[in-house]
């Protein structure tokens, strides 16, 4: 059985998709694979990255948590992660709007267009 690292739920190995090696000829190979699989971090289908909630949803939950008369450790952890995510977004936006990156993207776009125009069977445009 495998335990999800996030939600701590338990899953049977045959109930969830887990990558297995192509050659499972001997029991020793299977047991070695099983041991390796248990040592790796397992995320259940519900906790996979693609199923993360949107930031707006999390912010709404944080507002609701702040209204509670008690403080939950999970709420504080969620707030910390949310602050880190928002700080990362701000830094990413700053980097994406630098002159250096814009210039590089423009050069890349121009080079890509030149390569497309050179493809065989493509009619050249006349200016």
Beta strands, then each sheet from edge to edge (+ up, - down):
strand 1: 2-3
strand 2: 10-11
sheet 1: 1+ 2-
end
